[in-house]
Each structure stands twice: as structure tokens, then as C-alpha cells.
Amino acid sequence: MAQTNQHFLRKIANLPVFKWLFILTLLSVLVGSLVALFFWALDQVTLLHWSQHWLLFLLPLAGILIYSIYHFWGKGSEAGNGLLIDGIHNSQTKVPASMAPLVLFTTLITHLFGGSAGREGTAVQMGGGLAAMFSKWFTLKKEDHRLILMCGMAAGFAAVFGTPLAGAVFAVEVIVIGRIQYKEFLPCYFSSIVAHLVCLAWGIQHTTYSIGFAGNDLLLHFDTVLIAKTILAAIAFGLAAFLFAETHLQVKTVFHKWVPIKWLIPVIGGLMIIGLSYLLDTQDYLGLGVISEKTNGVSIVSAFKDGGATSFSWFWKLLFTAITLGSGFKGGEVTPLFFIGATLGNTLAWILGAPTDVFAALGFIAVFAGATNTIFASTIMGCELFGTEFVLYFFIACFMARLASGYSSIYPTQRLGSTQQKVSEHPSHSIQKIWEHLKGK
């Protein structure tokens, strides 16, 4: 009887579904734990920077350190999320397992010394790096390698933002614009949920947001005037997304074109950040930006309140982040996009006479949608973070922002659904591409 039971268990263990449950559970537990560690460490370095403002003057030296780390130990992983997306499309693209520890360490360095960056890129790259390692360990086939990379991305995204459904949809939507691979959704959703729960189990608490405005008592809010204002604001959100992607691209291009000594690029970028901070006489645009060191400072949280941002807070965060990431510092783009969108929404609410918290929430998700071409993931994120009452406005804002931003993207290796062409090769990807396209005609 014992031998029969062992034989039965071995057969069950060899079934694909149980094999994948084991692999994805192990992967997601590790990703959720690593993101929790990242959260804790990020809080520590942020508090340290707030207590020791002189660390900002060491930002250029920190840039040299980050450059050296990737130059000597991280070749092949500098492209970050773009490399992961390319690896999903092309199995020949190598995604190194070293991506996970490298991006974790260098992102903490960036935040410790005052660089303006996010955390999504770090979490997603950690998930992708671990997934690539698992693919090698379990000798997965080409199509399975693609799937586990997507699950790693979903797990990292879900754990870092506390949005498991949005994390899964993001992983299947961001790969190809206009086409969602539904067969990969369930594995990605499973990975998202497990990673999210593991992160919570470690005691991590995500920032909570709420919308206090309530124009009526309907379950689904509907107001034609507010919808019209949402459409106008969404166009501005899309243009802000385009401006961010374009500025980031041009900063990187100009640095690499005009600075022949590559380790000097982060030095110059660091000096520019220091100069801008003292020119504006504020450190509100350094670091993550979810909350501010000062009670009256500008942050994502403050943007949900009247007077919680200045008219150009969104622009300054855009510029600080574009310089930081474009000059080689590490971190994500998404949290800065949330800051840009929420503070722009705060300003537009004042201009259009709209509720501040609603428009901050719309900007929060719509700029992200425009910069990543992920309408559905952004809409779902809005529901997970702010509730479902304003889902109609969320979708309209994300859809219109996506249209207004064209094919700009912070992930240039995204593919177009109709042609599988990289967005970086599309004529409307950037101002330079548009100009070249018009000259060609």
C-alpha cells in the first residue's frame, strides 16, 4: 500500500499543473519576501537621508559607484524592464539572475543620496531576475520561459503596490500594445496574489488613499459635466506622460552623445539634481515622493488635498526623475509617474473647478497609463487603490491619456499588436522620430 501511494504521489507531482503550482508558489514567496526586504530597506535609507541632508552632496560619487557596479558586474542587465520585455518576446535574450540583487542594492544607493526615482522598476526586475533563475534551474522550454518571466513581473508589481489584480493584468498587457494574452493571466494572477500576501505577512503596510468626494449616492458615480472635465484633464495627463517619456529619452541620448567619459554621466546628473534642489530651495522632488519629510511639503499624499501641490510640482518631479534615471541612477519610473499625475490632477482640479481628490486619483493612474500603454491595468489599479465608485472616470481618463500620449513609452521594447514592431521604432514614439518621419514624407 505504501509503495502504491508513493507511486501515485510521484505521478501527481509530474503533472504540469502541480509542477507549475510548485514553481510559481516558490517563486512568488521569494519575490514577496524580497520586495518586503526592499520596502524595509527603502524606508531606512529614506529616513537616513531625511536626517542627514548633506548626503545629497555625495550623489555624484554614488553615481560613480552605481556605474562601476554595472560596468564590472552587471553588464547585460542595465536595460532593466526593457530587457525583461525583450526576453519575453525573444527567448535568445538573456535575462541574468544577477539583475535582482544589483537593482536592489543600486536603487537603495540612489534613494540614500537623494536621487529622484521609484520602486516599481526594482520590484519588477527582482521578480524577473528570480524568474530567469528558476527557468534555468527547472530547464523550462521556450514558451514556459516566457510565462515564468511574466509571472515574475506580475509578482513584483503586485507586491510593491499592493494591487494583485492590476499586477497580473499589467504583466499580460504591457508586453504587446493592444493585445492581451489571456492564457497567461491565471498563472500571473496566482503569482500576484501569493507575492502580495507574503509581502503583507512580513508586516509591510501600503499607503492607503481615499476619495472623500461623493456627488450622489449611486453605486457607480455619473456626472456628464465631470466626465467632460475628465476628458479635458486626461488629454493633459497623456501629454504629461509623453513629455516624461520624451524627456527621459532625450536626457539619456544627450548624455551618451556628448559625454565621452561614461562614468562622468552620473556625476553630471548628480550635480544637476543638487543644483535644482538648491535653486528651488526644496527637497520635495527627491526620493520616492509618496510622503514628504515636511508636513507642508509636496507629495503624492498631499496632492489629494486642496493646496497640496504647486502649479508646477508635476513638472519639477518630471525633470528631477528624468535627469536621475537618464544619467544612470537606478529605480523605477512608475511612482514618479504617480507623483506627476497626482500633482497635475491637483492643479487641473483647481483650474477646472473639479474635486481635488478625484482628479488627483485620475492623474495618478492616467499618466501611468499613458506612459506604459496599459489602459486596463491602470483602470483596475484605480479600483484597487481608490474604490470602484469612480471606475467610469478611471477608464475614460486612462483611455484618453493613452490616446493623447501616442506611442510614447517608458518601455521602448514594448511591441505593437498589429506588427510586433518595437514602439521605439514607431514614428510617433518620440519627437525625434516624428520629425524624421515628417522629413521622410
Residue pairs with C-beta under 8 A, 6 or more apart in sequence:
12 18
13 19
13 22
20 187
21 190
23 134
23 138
23 148
24 148
24 151
24 187
24 190
24 191
24 194
25 194
26 134
27 127
27 130
27 131
27 134
27 148
27 151
27 152
27 155
27 191
28 151
28 155
28 190
28 191
28 192
28 194
28 195
28 198
29 194
29 195
29 198
30 130
31 123
31 126
31 127
31 130
31 152
31 155
31 156
31 159
31 191
31 195
31 198
32 155
32 159
32 194
32 195
32 196
32 197
32 198
32 199
32 201
32 202
33 198
33 199
33 202
34 100
34 104
34 126
34 130
35 123
35 126
35 156
35 159
35 160
35 195
35 199
35 204
36 159
36 198
36 199
36 202
36 203
36 204
37 104
37 202
38 104
38 107
38 108
38 119
38 122
38 123
38 126
38 160
39 119
39 160
39 199
39 204
40 204
41 104
41 108
42 107
42 108
42 111
42 119
42 288
45 108
45 111
45 112
46 111
46 287
46 288
48 55
48 112
49 55
49 56
49 111
49 112
49 113
49 114
49 286
49 287
50 293
53 283
55 112
55 113
55 114
56 113
56 114
56 273
56 274
56 277
56 283
56 286
57 274
58 113
59 113
59 114
59 115
59 270
59 273
59 274
60 266
60 267
60 268
60 270
60 271
60 274
61 113
61 270
62 109
62 110
62 112
62 113
62 115
62 266
62 270
62 329
63 265
63 266
63 267
63 269
63 270
63 327
63 328
63 329
64 263
64 266
64 267
65 109
66 106
66 109
66 110
66 266
66 328
66 329
66 330
67 262
67 263
67 265
67 266
67 328
68 263
69 102
69 105
69 106
70 77
70 78
70 102
70 106
71 262
71 263
73 98
73 102
74 96
74 98
74 99
74 102
76 83
76 94
76 96
77 83
77 95
77 96
77 98
77 99
77 102
77 103
77 125
77 129
79 86
79 413
80 99
80 103
80 121
80 125
80 330
81 121
81 124
81 125
81 128
81 153
81 410
81 411
82 411
82 412
82 413
83 93
83 95
83 99
83 413
84 95
84 124
84 125
84 128
84 149
84 153
85 174
85 175
85 411
85 413
85 414
86 93
86 413
87 93
87 94
87 95
87 128
87 132
87 149
88 146
88 149
88 150
88 175
89 175
89 413
89 415
89 420
91 142
91 145
91 146
94 132
95 128
95 129
95 131
95 132
95 149
96 129
96 132
97 129
97 130
97 132
97 133
97 136
98 129
99 125
99 126
99 128
99 129
99 132
100 125
100 126
100 128
100 129
100 130
100 133
101 129
103 121
103 122
103 125
103 126
103 129
103 330
104 122
104 126
106 329
106 330
107 117
107 119
107 121
107 122
107 330
107 331
107 332
109 330
110 117
110 324
110 329
110 330
110 331
111 117
111 287
111 288
111 331
113 270
114 273
114 274
114 277
114 283
114 286
114 287
115 270
115 273
115 286
115 287
115 324
115 329
115 331
116 273
116 285
116 286
116 287
116 289
116 317
116 320
116 321
116 323
116 324
116 336
117 287
117 288
117 321
117 324
117 325
117 329
117 330
117 331
117 332
117 333
117 335
117 336
118 288
118 321
118 331
118 332
118 333
118 334
118 335
118 336
118 337
118 338
119 160
119 288
119 331
119 332
119 334
119 335
120 156
120 157
120 160
120 161
120 332
120 333
120 334
120 335
121 330
121 331
121 332
121 333
121 334
122 160
122 330
122 331
122 332
123 156
123 157
123 159
123 160
123 332
124 152
124 153
124 156
124 157
124 160
124 332
125 156
126 156
127 151
127 152
127 153
127 154
127 155
127 156
127 157
127 159
127 195
128 149
128 152
128 153
128 156
129 152
130 152
131 148
131 149
131 151
131 152
131 153
132 149
132 152
134 140
134 148
134 152
135 144
135 145
135 148
135 149
140 148
147 184
147 187
150 171
150 172
150 175
150 184
150 187
150 188
151 171
151 187
151 188
151 190
151 191
152 191
153 170
153 171
153 174
153 188
154 167
154 168
154 170
154 171
154 172
154 188
154 189
154 191
154 192
154 195
155 167
155 191
155 192
155 194
155 195
156 167
156 195
157 163
157 166
157 167
157 170
157 171
157 192
158 164
158 166
158 167
158 168
158 191
158 192
158 193
158 195
158 196
159 167
159 192
159 195
159 196
159 198
159 199
160 199
161 167
161 206
161 381
161 385
162 196
162 199
162 200
162 206
162 384
163 196
163 380
163 381
163 384
163 385
164 189
164 192
164 193
164 195
164 196
164 384
165 189
165 192
165 380
165 384
166 377
166 378
166 380
166 381
166 384
167 188
167 192
167 195
167 196
168 185
168 188
168 189
168 191
168 192
169 180
169 185
169 374
169 376
169 377
169 380
170 372
170 374
170 377
170 381
171 184
171 188
171 192
172 180
172 181
172 182
172 184
172 185
172 188
173 180
173 374
173 375
173 376
173 377
174 372
174 373
174 374
174 377
174 411
174 414
175 181
175 414
175 415
176 414
176 415
176 416
176 417
176 420
177 373
177 407
177 414
177 415
177 416
177 417
177 423
178 416
178 417
178 418
179 417
180 376
207 290
207 291
207 300
207 301
209 301
209 304
209 361
209 364
209 385
209 386
210 357
210 386
210 387
211 304
211 355
211 357
211 358
211 361
211 386
211 387
211 389
211 390
212 357
213 355
213 357
213 358
214 221
214 389
215 221
215 223
215 226
215 355
216 222
216 223
219 389
220 388
220 389
220 391
220 392
221 389
221 390
221 392
221 393
222 392
226 354
226 355
226 358
226 393
227 392
227 393
227 396
229 352
229 353
229 354
230 362
230 393
230 396
230 397
230 400
231 396
231 400
232 348
232 352
233 345
233 348
233 352
233 354
233 359
233 362
233 363
233 366
233 397
234 362
234 366
234 396
234 397
234 398
234 399
234 400
234 401
234 404
235 400
235 401
235 404
236 344
236 348
236 404
237 341
237 344
237 345
237 362
237 363
237 366
237 367
237 370
237 397
237 400
237 401
237 404
238 366
238 367
238 370
238 400
238 401
238 402
238 403
238 404
238 405
239 404
239 405
240 314
240 318
240 340
240 341
240 344
240 367
240 370
241 337
241 366
241 367
241 368
241 369
241 370
241 371
241 401
241 404
241 405
241 408
242 370
242 371
242 404
242 405
242 406
242 408
243 318
244 318
244 321
244 322
244 333
244 336
244 337
244 340
244 367
244 371
244 410
245 371
245 405
245 408
245 409
245 410
245 430
246 408
246 430
246 431
247 318
247 319
247 322
247 326
248 321
248 322
248 325
248 326
248 333
248 410
249 326
249 412
249 430
250 326
250 430
250 431
250 432
251 322
251 323
251 326
251 327
252 325
252 326
252 327
255 265
255 268
255 269
255 326
255 327
255 328
256 262
256 265
259 265
259 268
265 327
265 328
266 327
266 328
266 329
268 327
269 323
269 324
269 326
269 327
269 328
269 329
270 327
270 329
272 323
272 327
273 286
273 320
273 323
273 324
276 285
276 316
276 319
276 320
276 323
277 283
277 285
277 286
280 316
282 297
282 298
283 293
284 292
284 294
284 297
284 298
284 299
284 313
284 316
285 298
285 313
285 316
285 317
285 320
286 320
288 335
289 299
289 300
289 317
289 335
289 336
289 339
290 299
290 300
290 301
290 335
290 339
291 299
291 300
291 301
292 298
292 299
292 301
292 302
298 308
298 309
298 310
298 313
298 343
299 308
299 339
300 335
300 338
300 339
300 342
300 343
300 364
301 308
302 308
302 309
303 309
303 313
303 339
303 342
303 343
303 345
303 346
303 360
303 363
304 342
304 346
304 356
304 357
304 360
304 361
305 356
305 357
306 350
306 356
308 343
308 346
308 356
308 360
309 342
309 343
309 346
309 347
310 343
310 347
311 347
313 343
313 346
313 347
314 339
314 340
314 341
314 343
314 344
314 347
314 363
317 336
317 339
317 340
317 343
318 336
318 340
320 336
321 333
321 336
321 340
324 331
325 331
325 333
333 371
333 410
334 368
334 372
337 367
337 368
337 371
337 410
338 364
338 367
338 368
340 363
340 367
341 360
341 362
341 363
341 364
341 365
341 366
341 367
341 368
342 360
342 361
342 363
342 364
343 360
343 363
344 363
344 367
345 356
345 359
345 360
345 361
345 362
345 363
345 364
346 356
346 359
346 360
346 363
348 354
348 359
348 363
349 355
349 356
349 358
349 359
349 360
350 356
352 359
358 390
358 393
361 382
361 385
361 386
361 390
361 394
362 382
362 393
362 394
362 397
363 397
364 382
364 385
365 378
365 379
365 381
365 382
365 385
365 394
365 397
365 398
366 378
366 397
366 398
366 400
366 401
367 401
368 374
368 378
368 381
369 375
369 377
369 378
369 379
369 397
369 398
369 399
369 401
369 402
370 398
370 401
370 402
370 404
370 405
370 408
371 405
371 408
371 409
371 410
372 378
372 409
372 410
372 411
373 402
373 405
373 407
373 409
373 414
373 423
375 395
375 398
375 399
375 402
378 394
378 398
379 391
379 394
379 395
379 398
382 390
382 391
382 394
382 398
383 391
383 394
386 394
406 428
406 429
407 416
407 423
407 426
407 428
407 429
408 423
408 428
408 429
408 430
409 423
409 424
409 429
411 423
412 422
412 423
412 424
412 429
413 422
413 423
413 424
414 422
414 423
415 421
415 422
415 423
416 422
416 423
416 426
423 429
426 433
427 433
427 434
427 436
427 437
428 434
428 437
